[in-house]
């Protein structure tokens, strides 16, 4: 494997993107394709990373009712009454599969003001104002501050937020791992596109074995 893209466990962190209830709810207008199939893999992966004591970050979105902070593709729909990802709503909360037990609910005021909410030991939430988790956020600096050079990126909406976040991470010279089973909407074409820019695709069991130190990183077949 190319030494510039080989993931390094000692410098790795997990990043979940859009792992929120409104992206999973079957009645939600922004439900992510195939999201239900990712729930158990996401739960297992997040639990395994916690057990391995690696840092975890959750990048989330909120939509203001007036649509002023909504991406252009959905702004008109929110202006006309679509109510998803509303600050303080149940739909904007992290899904139970990734939220730590007894974790506080998300604080949208803190997060939208650029603050970081701690959920547990080495586990934080940040608000992203657009698709990608690096756009106008402190994520890059926070990762550098704790010595992270490898990101495991999973969650909902690969076609939008997941893809944007991976591209942003690659542009910043982070080594990137994706777990197909824990990335809703990641189809073969998208996976091939990611592999072409140096993303390491790992099956769930392989990633769990790698994060707890039992196995060297291997590319998913």
NUZAFI-371153 format. One record per residue: residue number from 1; x, y, z of N, C-alpha, C in turn. Coordinates in Angstrom, 2 decimals, padded with zeros to 5 digits. Example, Ala and Ser with C-alpha at 12.3 -4.5 7.8 and 13.67 -1.06 7.14 Angstrom:
NUZAFI-371153
seq  n_c1  n_c2  n_c3  ca_c1  ca_c2  ca_c3  c_c1  c_c2  c_c3
1  013.19  -005.69  007.80  012.30  -004.50  007.80  013.20  -003.30  007.80
2  012.85  -002.25  007.08  013.67  -001.06  007.14  012.90  000.03  007.87
end
This chain:
NUZAFI-371153
seq  n_c1  n_c2  n_c3  ca_c1  ca_c2  ca_c3  c_c1  c_c2  c_c3
1  000.84  -001.18  000.00  000.00  000.00  000.00  000.89  001.25  000.00
2  000.48  002.28  -000.72  001.20  003.54  -000.81  001.40  004.13  000.59
3  002.65  004.41  000.96  002.93  004.90  002.30  002.26  006.23  002.61
4  001.93  007.00  001.58  001.28  008.29  001.82  -000.20  008.15  002.17
5  -000.81  007.03  001.83  -002.24  006.87  002.10  -002.55  005.74  003.08
6  -001.53  004.99  003.49  -001.75  003.90  004.44  -002.29  004.45  005.76
7  -003.45  003.98  006.22  -003.99  004.49  007.49  -003.09  004.11  008.66
8  -002.99  005.01  009.63  -002.15  004.79  010.80  -003.03  004.77  012.04
9  -003.15  003.60  012.64  -004.05  003.43  013.77  -003.71  004.35  014.94
10  -002.44  004.54  015.19  -002.02  005.36  016.33  -002.41  006.82  016.17
11  -002.78  007.21  014.95  -003.13  008.60  014.68  -004.52  008.69  014.03
12  -005.40  007.74  014.39  -006.71  007.66  013.73  -007.82  008.21  014.61
13  -008.89  008.67  013.96  -010.11  009.10  014.63  -011.29  008.70  013.75
14  -012.44  008.55  014.38  -013.68  008.24  013.67  -014.48  009.53  013.50
15  -015.03  009.72  012.31  -015.90  010.86  012.03  -017.22  010.36  011.47
16  -018.32  010.57  012.19  -019.63  010.26  011.64  -020.21  011.53  011.05
17  -020.86  011.39  009.91  -021.41  012.54  009.19  -022.92  012.34  009.02
18  -023.70  013.31  009.47  -025.17  013.28  009.31  -025.81  012.06  009.98
19  -025.25  011.60  011.06  -025.84  010.44  011.76  -026.96  010.94  012.68
20  -028.02  011.48  012.06  -029.13  012.11  012.78  -030.44  011.44  012.42
21  -031.39  011.54  013.33  -032.66  010.81  013.18  -033.41  011.16  011.89
22  -033.42  012.42  011.48  -034.17  012.79  010.29  -033.61  012.14  009.02
23  -032.37  011.71  009.05  -031.80  011.03  007.89  -032.12  009.54  007.90
24  -032.69  009.06  009.00  -033.02  007.64  009.13  -034.52  007.40  009.13
25  -035.29  008.35  009.62  -036.75  008.24  009.74  -037.37  007.92  008.38
26  -038.12  006.81  008.26  -038.68  006.44  006.96  -039.66  007.46  006.41
27  -040.23  008.32  007.25  -041.18  009.32  006.78  -040.53  010.67  006.51
28  -039.24  010.77  006.69  -038.55  012.04  006.51  -038.30  012.33  005.03
29  -038.52  013.58  004.60  -038.25  013.92  003.19  -036.76  013.93  002.85
30  -035.88  013.86  003.86  -034.45  013.83  003.58  -033.84  012.49  003.97
31  -034.66  011.45  004.09  -034.15  010.12  004.45  -033.08  009.67  003.47
32  -031.98  009.18  004.02  -030.87  008.70  003.20  -031.15  007.31  002.66
33  -030.86  007.11  001.38  -031.10  005.81  000.75  -030.31  004.71  001.45
34  -031.01  003.65  001.83  -030.35  002.51  002.45  -029.90  002.74  003.87
35  -030.40  003.81  004.50  -029.91  004.17  005.83  -030.17  003.08  006.86
36  -031.33  002.41  006.77  -031.64  001.39  007.78  -030.62  000.26  007.81
37  -030.03  -000.04  006.66  -029.06  -001.13  006.59  -027.73  -000.76  007.25
38  -027.52  000.54  007.46  -026.24  000.97  008.06  -026.30  001.05  009.58
39  -027.49  000.94  010.16  -027.62  001.20  011.60  -026.80  000.24  012.46
40  -026.93  -001.06  012.22  -026.21  -002.02  013.04  -024.70  -001.94  012.78
41  -024.24  -001.84  011.51  -022.81  -001.64  011.31  -022.28  -000.37  011.97
42  -023.06  000.71  011.92  -022.63  001.94  012.58  -022.50  001.74  014.09
43  -023.50  001.07  014.66  -023.47  000.82  016.10  -022.23  000.03  016.48
44  -021.96  -001.05  015.73  -020.81  -001.88  016.04  -019.50  -001.11  015.88
45  -019.42  -000.32  014.82  -018.18  000.41  014.57  -017.93  001.46  015.65
46  -018.95  002.25  015.97  -018.77  003.29  016.98  -018.42  002.66  018.33
47  -019.11  001.58  018.68  -018.81  000.90  019.94  -017.37  000.39  019.94
48  -016.94  -000.20  018.83  -015.58  -000.73  018.76  -014.53  000.36  018.87
49  -014.78  001.50  018.23  -013.82  002.60  018.30  -013.75  003.16  019.71
50  -014.92  003.25  020.39  -014.90  003.69  021.80  -014.08  002.72  022.65
51  -014.29  001.43  022.42  -013.55  000.43  023.20  -012.04  000.55  022.95
52  -011.68  000.95  021.73  -010.26  001.10  021.39  -009.70  002.44  021.84
53  -010.55  003.30  022.44  -010.14  004.60  022.97  -009.60  005.55  021.91
54  -010.14  005.42  020.67  -009.78  006.37  019.62  -010.75  007.55  019.68
55  -010.32  008.74  019.25  -011.21  009.90  019.27  -012.39  009.72  018.30
56  -013.52  010.30  018.67  -014.73  010.25  017.83  -015.27  011.66  017.68
57  -015.60  012.02  016.44  -016.25  013.30  016.15  -017.55  013.02  015.39
58  -018.58  013.79  015.71  -019.85  013.70  015.00  -020.13  015.06  014.35
59  -020.25  015.10  013.04  -020.57  016.34  012.33  -022.06  016.34  011.99
60  -022.77  017.37  012.45  -024.23  017.40  012.31  -024.67  018.68  011.62
61  -025.94  018.66  011.13  -026.56  019.81  010.46  -027.79  020.23  011.23
62  -028.08  021.52  011.18  -029.35  022.07  011.64  -029.87  023.00  010.56
63  -031.19  023.03  010.37  -031.81  023.94  009.44  -032.67  024.94  010.20
64  -032.37  026.20  010.09  -033.21  027.21  010.71  -034.55  027.28  009.98
65  -035.66  027.53  010.70  -036.99  027.55  010.06  -037.11  028.54  008.91
66  -036.35  029.64  008.95  -036.45  030.62  007.85  -035.59  030.25  006.65
67  -034.84  029.14  006.76  -034.03  028.67  005.64  -032.72  029.41  005.43
68  -032.39  030.35  006.31  -031.23  031.21  006.07  -029.90  030.48  006.10
69  -029.83  029.33  006.77  -028.56  028.59  006.83  -028.62  027.28  006.05
70  -029.61  027.14  005.19  -029.83  025.89  004.46  -029.11  025.93  003.12
71  -028.53  024.82  002.72  -027.91  024.72  001.41  -028.93  025.05  000.33
72  -028.47  025.60  -000.77  -029.38  026.12  -001.79  -030.32  025.07  -002.36
73  -029.86  023.82  -002.42  -030.70  022.77  -003.00  -031.98  022.54  -002.21
74  -031.96  022.86  -000.89  -033.13  022.61  -000.05  -033.72  023.88  000.56
75  -033.13  025.03  000.27  -033.56  026.25  000.94  -035.01  026.59  000.65
76  -035.41  026.50  -000.60  -036.80  026.83  -000.95  -037.78  025.92  -000.22
77  -037.45  024.63  -000.14  -038.35  023.68  000.53  -038.52  024.03  002.00
78  -037.44  024.45  002.66  -037.55  024.83  004.07  -038.33  026.14  004.19
79  -038.07  027.08  003.31  -038.82  028.33  003.33  -040.32  028.10  003.17
80  -040.65  027.05  002.41  -042.07  026.76  002.15  -042.67  025.80  003.16
81  -041.91  025.45  004.20  -042.51  024.70  005.29  -041.95  023.33  005.59
82  -040.96  022.85  004.84  -040.37  021.56  005.17  -039.64  021.67  006.51
83  -039.99  020.82  007.45  -039.42  020.91  008.79  -038.59  019.67  009.10
84  -037.31  019.75  008.80  -036.36  018.70  009.12  -035.12  019.34  009.73
85  -034.44  018.59  010.57  -033.20  019.04  011.20  -033.38  020.36  011.95
86  -034.58  020.58  012.46  -034.84  021.82  013.19  -034.07  021.82  014.51
87  -033.37  022.91  014.84  -032.61  022.98  016.10  -033.48  022.63  017.30
88  -033.02  021.70  018.10  -033.75  021.29  019.29  -034.78  020.22  019.07
89  -035.03  019.84  017.81  -036.04  018.82  017.52  -035.46  017.42  017.71
90  -036.36  016.45  017.90  -035.92  015.06  018.02  -035.23  014.61  016.74
91  -035.73  015.06  015.60  -035.17  014.64  014.32  -033.73  015.09  014.10
92  -033.32  016.15  014.78  -031.96  016.65  014.64  -030.98  015.95  015.57
93  -031.49  015.15  016.51  -030.63  014.44  017.45  -029.81  013.35  016.77
94  -028.70  012.98  017.39  -027.94  011.84  016.92  -028.78  010.57  017.04
95  -028.59  009.65  016.11  -029.30  008.39  016.21  -028.77  007.60  017.40
96  -029.62  006.79  018.05  -029.19  006.05  019.23  -027.99  005.15  018.98
97  -027.83  004.69  017.75  -026.75  003.77  017.43  -025.37  004.41  017.58
98  -025.28  005.74  017.50  -023.97  006.38  017.63  -023.83  007.23  018.88
99  -024.95  007.66  019.47  -024.87  008.49  020.67  -024.43  007.66  021.87
100  -023.53  008.18  022.69  -023.14  007.44  023.90  -024.32  007.30  024.85
101  -024.30  006.26  025.66  -025.34  006.08  026.67  -025.32  007.26  027.64
102  -026.51  007.75  027.97  -026.68  008.85  028.92  -026.05  010.16  028.44
103  -025.79  010.25  027.14  -025.23  011.50  026.61  -026.30  012.59  026.63
104  -025.92  013.85  026.84  -026.89  014.94  026.77  -027.40  015.12  025.34
105  -028.57  015.72  025.21  -029.06  016.06  023.88  -028.16  017.13  023.28
106  -028.19  017.23  021.97  -027.37  018.23  021.30  -027.82  019.63  021.70
107  -026.86  020.52  021.82  -027.11  021.91  022.16  -026.95  022.75  020.89
108  -028.04  023.00  020.16  -027.92  023.68  018.87  -027.38  025.10  018.97
109  -027.66  025.79  020.07  -027.17  027.16  020.21  -025.65  027.17  020.33
110  -025.12  026.31  021.19  -023.67  026.20  021.33  -023.02  025.82  020.00
111  -023.58  024.82  019.35  -022.98  024.29  018.13  -023.05  025.28  016.98
112  -024.20  025.92  016.79  -024.32  026.88  015.69  -023.47  028.13  015.91
113  -023.11  028.40  017.15  -022.21  029.52  017.43  -020.75  029.13  017.26
114  -020.50  027.91  016.80  -019.13  027.46  016.55  -018.50  026.71  017.70
115  -019.28  026.44  018.73  -018.75  025.70  019.87  -018.69  024.21  019.61
116  -018.00  023.52  020.48  -017.86  022.07  020.43  -018.55  021.48  021.65
117  -019.40  020.50  021.43  -020.10  019.85  022.55  -019.45  018.51  022.85
118  -019.02  018.34  024.09  -018.42  017.07  024.50  -019.53  016.11  024.91
119  -019.45  014.89  024.38  -020.43  013.85  024.72  -019.85  012.81  025.67
120  -018.55  012.75  025.74  -017.89  011.74  026.58  -016.40  011.88  026.40
121  -015.69  010.92  026.96  -014.23  010.96  026.86  -013.81  010.83  025.40
122  -013.11  011.82  024.89  -012.58  011.85  023.53  -013.70  011.75  022.48
123  -014.85  012.33  022.78  -015.99  012.27  021.84  -016.68  013.63  021.80
124  -016.76  014.20  020.61  -017.26  015.56  020.45  -018.21  015.68  019.27
125  -019.05  016.71  019.32  -019.96  017.05  018.23  -019.63  018.44  017.73
126  -019.70  018.62  016.40  -019.55  019.94  015.82  -020.62  020.15  014.76
127  -020.98  021.39  014.56  -021.98  021.76  013.55  -021.27  022.14  012.26
128  -021.78  021.61  011.14  -021.24  021.97  009.83  -022.32  022.74  009.06
129  -022.00  023.91  008.53  -023.02  024.72  007.86  -023.35  024.28  006.44
130  -022.62  023.35  005.88  -022.93  022.85  004.54  -022.63  021.35  004.50
131  -022.47  020.79  003.29  -022.33  019.34  003.16  -021.10  018.82  003.90
132  -019.95  019.40  003.61  -018.69  018.85  004.12  -018.41  019.24  005.57
133  -017.79  018.33  006.31  -017.52  018.55  007.73  -016.37  019.52  007.98
134  -015.61  019.87  006.94  -014.49  020.80  007.11  -014.86  022.23  006.73
135  -015.97  022.41  006.06  -016.33  023.74  005.55  -016.73  024.66  006.70
136  -015.93  025.70  006.92  -016.19  026.69  007.96  -016.38  026.06  009.35
137  -015.56  025.06  009.64  -015.58  024.43  010.97  -014.15  024.40  011.52
138  -014.04  024.04  012.78  -012.73  023.94  013.42  -012.17  022.52  013.36
139  -012.80  021.64  012.56  -012.42  020.23  012.59  -010.96  020.01  012.24
140  -010.47  020.63  011.17  -009.09  020.38  010.76  -008.11  020.73  011.88
141  -008.29  021.88  012.50  -007.38  022.29  013.55  -007.48  021.37  014.76
142  -008.69  020.94  015.09  -008.86  020.05  016.24  -008.16  018.72  015.99
143  -008.26  018.21  014.77  -007.58  016.95  014.44  -006.06  017.11  014.53
144  -005.56  018.20  013.99  -004.11  018.43  014.07  -003.65  018.57  015.52
145  -004.48  019.22  016.34  -004.10  019.46  017.74  -003.90  018.17  018.52
146  -004.63  017.11  018.13  -004.49  015.84  018.86  -003.71  014.80  018.06
147  -003.05  015.24  017.00  -002.16  014.35  016.26  -002.83  013.37  015.33
148  -004.04  013.67  014.87  -004.76  012.76  013.96  -004.33  013.03  012.52
149  -003.97  011.97  011.80  -003.71  012.09  010.37  -004.54  011.11  009.55
150  -005.35  010.28  010.24  -006.16  009.25  009.58  -007.60  009.38  010.06
151  -008.53  009.46  009.12  -009.95  009.60  009.46  -010.74  008.42  008.92
152  -011.54  007.82  009.79  -012.53  006.82  009.37  -013.85  007.58  009.20
153  -014.32  007.71  007.97  -015.50  008.52  007.69  -016.69  007.61  007.37
154  -017.76  007.74  008.15  -018.96  006.91  007.96  -020.19  007.77  008.24
155  -021.38  007.19  008.03  -022.60  007.90  008.35  -023.62  007.85  007.23
156  -024.48  008.87  007.19  -025.55  008.93  006.20  -025.15  009.82  005.03
157  -025.89  009.66  003.93  -025.78  010.59  002.79  -024.42  010.63  002.13
158  -023.91  009.47  001.72  -022.62  009.48  001.04  -022.65  010.39  -000.18
159  -023.74  010.36  -000.95  -023.79  011.11  -002.21  -023.59  012.60  -002.02
160  -023.93  013.12  -000.84  -023.79  014.55  -000.59  -022.73  014.80  000.48
161  -023.12  014.68  001.74  -022.21  015.04  002.83  -021.01  014.10  002.95
162  -021.23  012.81  002.77  -020.12  011.86  002.89  -019.06  012.10  001.84
163  -019.49  012.24  000.59  -018.52  012.47  -000.50  -017.79  013.79  -000.29
164  -018.55  014.84  000.06  -017.92  016.16  000.25  -016.89  016.10  001.37
165  -017.22  015.43  002.46  -016.30  015.35  003.59  -015.04  014.57  003.24
166  -015.19  013.47  002.52  -014.01  012.69  002.12  -013.11  013.50  001.20
167  -013.70  014.21  000.25  -012.89  015.04  -000.66  -012.17  016.14  000.11
168  -012.87  016.76  001.06  -012.23  017.80  001.87  -011.08  017.22  002.69
169  -011.28  016.04  003.26  -010.22  015.40  004.05  -009.02  015.08  003.17
170  -009.28  014.56  001.98  -008.19  014.22  001.07  -007.43  015.48  000.65
171  -008.14  016.57  000.41  -007.49  017.83  000.03  -006.59  018.36  001.13
172  -006.87  017.97  002.36  -006.06  018.41  003.50  -005.02  017.36  003.91
173  -004.81  016.39  003.04  -003.79  015.36  003.22  -004.03  014.44  004.41
174  -005.29  014.23  004.77  -005.61  013.19  005.74  -005.68  011.85  005.02
175  -005.24  010.81  005.68  -005.42  009.44  005.19  -006.86  009.05  005.54
176  -007.59  008.51  004.59  -009.03  008.30  004.78  -009.39  006.83  004.65
177  -010.23  006.38  005.59  -010.81  005.04  005.57  -012.32  005.19  005.47
178  -012.95  004.37  004.65  -014.41  004.28  004.63  -014.82  002.83  004.84
179  -015.92  002.65  005.55  -016.48  001.32  005.79  -017.79  001.25  005.03
180  -017.85  000.55  003.89  -019.05  000.56  003.06  -020.33  000.21  003.80
181  -020.26  -000.79  004.70  -021.47  -001.21  005.42  -022.02  -000.12  006.32
182  -021.18  000.83  006.73  -021.58  001.88  007.65  -021.70  003.24  006.97
183  -021.82  003.23  005.64  -021.90  004.47  004.87  -023.09  004.39  003.93
184  -024.23  004.93  004.36  -025.44  004.77  003.55  -025.31  005.53  002.23
185  -025.78  004.89  001.18  -025.73  005.48  -000.15  -024.43  005.26  -000.89
186  -023.48  004.56  -000.28  -022.20  004.30  -000.94  -022.35  003.07  -001.82
187  -022.51  003.31  -003.11  -022.65  002.21  -004.07  -021.30  001.92  -004.72
188  -021.29  000.89  -005.59  -020.02  000.46  -006.18  -019.33  001.60  -006.94
189  -020.09  002.38  -007.69  -019.48  003.47  -008.47  -018.82  004.48  -007.55
190  -019.53  004.86  -006.49  -018.96  005.81  -005.54  -017.74  005.25  -004.84
191  -017.80  003.98  -004.48  -016.66  003.35  -003.81  -015.44  003.33  -004.73
192  -015.66  003.04  -006.00  -014.55  003.05  -006.95  -013.97  004.45  -007.11
193  -014.85  005.46  -007.12  -014.38  006.84  -007.20  -013.51  007.18  -006.00
194  -013.93  006.74  -004.82  -013.16  007.03  -003.62  -011.80  006.33  -003.64
195  -011.79  005.08  -004.08  -010.54  004.34  -004.15  -009.54  005.02  -005.08
196  -010.04  005.65  -006.14  -009.15  006.31  -007.10  -008.44  007.52  -006.50
197  -008.99  008.11  -005.43  -008.30  009.24  -004.81  -007.57  008.81  -003.53
198  -007.42  007.51  -003.35  -006.60  007.01  -002.26  -007.32  006.65  -000.99
199  -008.66  006.60  -001.05  -009.42  006.20  000.13  -009.28  004.70  000.36
200  -009.07  004.30  001.60  -008.97  002.89  001.97  -010.36  002.37  002.31
201  -010.87  001.43  001.56  -012.18  000.83  001.82  -011.98  -000.44  002.63
202  -012.53  -000.46  003.85  -012.39  -001.62  004.73  -013.76  -002.17  005.08
203  -013.89  -003.47  005.03  -015.11  -004.09  005.53  -015.17  -003.91  007.05
204  -016.37  -003.96  007.58  -016.59  -003.67  009.00  -015.71  -004.51  009.92
205  -015.72  -005.82  009.75  -014.95  -006.68  010.64  -013.45  -006.39  010.55
206  -012.98  -006.11  009.33  -011.57  -005.78  009.16  -011.23  -004.46  009.86
207  -012.13  -003.48  009.75  -011.89  -002.19  010.40  -011.88  -002.33  011.91
208  -012.80  -003.13  012.44  -012.82  -003.36  013.88  -011.54  -004.05  014.35
209  -011.08  -005.02  013.57  -009.84  -005.70  013.94  -008.64  -004.76  013.86
210  -008.67  -003.85  012.89  -007.58  -002.88  012.74  -007.60  -001.86  013.88
211  -008.78  -001.35  014.22  -008.83  -000.31  015.26  -008.44  -000.84  016.64
212  -008.66  -002.13  016.88  -008.24  -002.65  018.20  -006.86  -003.31  018.16
213  -006.18  -003.13  017.01  -004.79  -003.56  016.93  -004.56  -005.01  016.57
214  -005.63  -005.74  016.17  -005.46  -007.16  015.88  -005.05  -007.44  014.44
215  -005.12  -006.43  013.56  -004.91  -006.70  012.13  -004.36  -005.46  011.46
216  -003.52  -005.67  010.46  -003.04  -004.58  009.64  -004.17  -004.14  008.70
217  -004.15  -002.89  008.21  -005.22  -002.43  007.31  -005.19  -003.17  005.99
218  -006.37  -003.56  005.52  -006.50  -004.22  004.22  -007.65  -003.59  003.47
219  -007.48  -003.47  002.15  -008.53  -002.91  001.31  -009.66  -003.89  001.13
220  -010.91  -003.39  001.15  -012.07  -004.23  000.90  -012.04  -004.72  -000.54
221  -012.44  -005.97  -000.73  -012.46  -006.53  -002.08  -013.67  -006.00  -002.83
end
